[in-house]
Protein backbone atom coordinates (compact mmCIF):
# COMPACT_ATOMS: atom_id res chain seq x y z
CA UNK A 1 0.00 0.00 0.00
CA UNK A 2 1.22 3.51 -0.77
CA UNK A 3 0.77 6.19 1.91
CA UNK A 4 0.57 9.86 0.92
CA UNK A 5 2.06 12.40 3.34
CA UNK A 6 0.63 15.51 1.68
CA UNK A 7 -1.43 16.48 4.72
CA UNK A 8 1.65 16.40 6.96
CA UNK A 9 3.77 18.38 4.49
CA UNK A 10 1.03 20.97 4.05
CA UNK A 11 0.58 21.24 7.81
CA UNK A 12 4.29 21.80 8.36
CA UNK A 13 4.19 24.61 5.81
CA UNK A 14 0.81 25.91 6.98
CA UNK A 15 -0.72 25.70 3.49
CA UNK A 16 -4.40 24.85 3.06
CA UNK A 17 -5.98 22.90 0.21
CA UNK A 18 -7.44 25.95 -1.53
CA UNK A 19 -4.10 27.79 -1.49
CA UNK A 20 -2.16 24.80 -2.85
CA UNK A 21 -4.73 24.27 -5.59
CA UNK A 22 -4.60 27.94 -6.56
CA UNK A 23 -0.80 28.23 -6.43
CA UNK A 24 -0.18 25.02 -8.43
CA UNK A 25 -3.10 25.57 -10.82
CA UNK A 26 -4.42 22.09 -9.97
CA UNK A 27 -8.02 21.05 -9.42
CA UNK A 28 -9.02 21.33 -5.76
CA UNK A 29 -10.42 17.78 -5.89
CA UNK A 30 -7.01 16.43 -6.92
CA UNK A 31 -5.41 18.03 -3.88
CA UNK A 32 -8.25 16.90 -1.58
CA UNK A 33 -7.95 13.25 -2.66
CA UNK A 34 -4.21 13.27 -1.99
CA UNK A 35 -4.63 15.19 1.27
CA UNK A 36 -7.14 12.62 2.55
CA UNK A 37 -5.00 9.76 1.19
CA UNK A 38 -7.90 8.43 -0.90
CA UNK A 39 -6.50 9.01 -4.41
CA UNK A 40 -6.34 5.92 -6.62
CA UNK A 41 -4.04 7.53 -9.21
CA UNK A 42 -2.18 10.77 -9.83
CA UNK A 43 -1.07 12.56 -12.95
CA UNK A 44 2.71 12.94 -13.19
CA UNK A 45 2.35 16.63 -14.03
CA UNK A 46 0.31 17.16 -10.86
CA UNK A 47 2.91 15.28 -8.83
CA UNK A 48 5.68 17.44 -10.28
CA UNK A 49 3.80 20.68 -9.54
CA UNK A 50 3.13 19.67 -5.94
CA UNK A 51 6.72 18.60 -5.29
CA UNK A 52 8.15 21.75 -6.83
CA UNK A 53 5.77 24.00 -4.92
CA UNK A 54 6.40 22.28 -1.58
CA UNK A 55 10.13 21.95 -2.36
CA UNK A 56 10.09 18.26 -1.53
CA UNK A 57 11.13 15.02 -3.16
CA UNK A 58 8.71 12.31 -4.26
CA UNK A 59 10.10 10.09 -1.49
CA UNK A 60 8.97 12.64 1.09
CA UNK A 61 5.45 12.73 -0.36
CA UNK A 62 4.85 8.98 -0.75
CA UNK A 63 5.86 5.91 1.22
CA UNK A 64 5.27 2.21 0.63
CA UNK A 65 3.90 0.53 3.76
CA UNK A 66 2.84 -3.04 4.43
N, C-alpha and C positions, 0 to 999 in steps of 0.2 A: 504494500500500500504506500502511496506517496502522500506525504503530509506537507501542506502549504503553510508557511510561516508569515504570510503577508500581514495578518492582523498584528502580530508581534512587531514586525518591522515598522508598520505604520504607527503603532502606539509609541514606539521608541522615538519616532520623529515627529510625533504629534500631528499627523496628517489624517484627515478624515476621508471617507470614501468619495464624497462629492469633489473635494479638492484634488484628489489624485486623478479622478476621472477627467476633470476639467484640464489639469496641467499636462496630462499625457494624451489628451484627445481620444480617450477610450470610452466605450459605452459603460455607463454606471453599473449595469447588470454584470458585465464582465468582471469588474472590480469586486462587486458584492459576492459573486460566486467564489472567487478566490479568497476573499476575506473570510467568508464563512466556511471555507475548505469543503465546498460542495461541487466545485467545477469538475466536469468529466473530461474536458479537453481545453487546451489553450492555444491560441494562435501564436506563432513564434514572434511575429511583429509586436504583439501585445506584451509578450514576455520581455522582449528587448526594451520596449519603452518603459516598463515598470522598473526593470533592473537599472537602466540608465538614470531614471528619475530619482530612485532611492539610493543610487550609488552603491549597489550591492551586486554580488555575484549570484549566479543561478543556484549555486550550492547553499547559499544563505537563505534563499527563498523556498527551496524544496528539499525534502529529506525522504529517503526511503526507510520505512519502518516495517517491522514484522507484525 
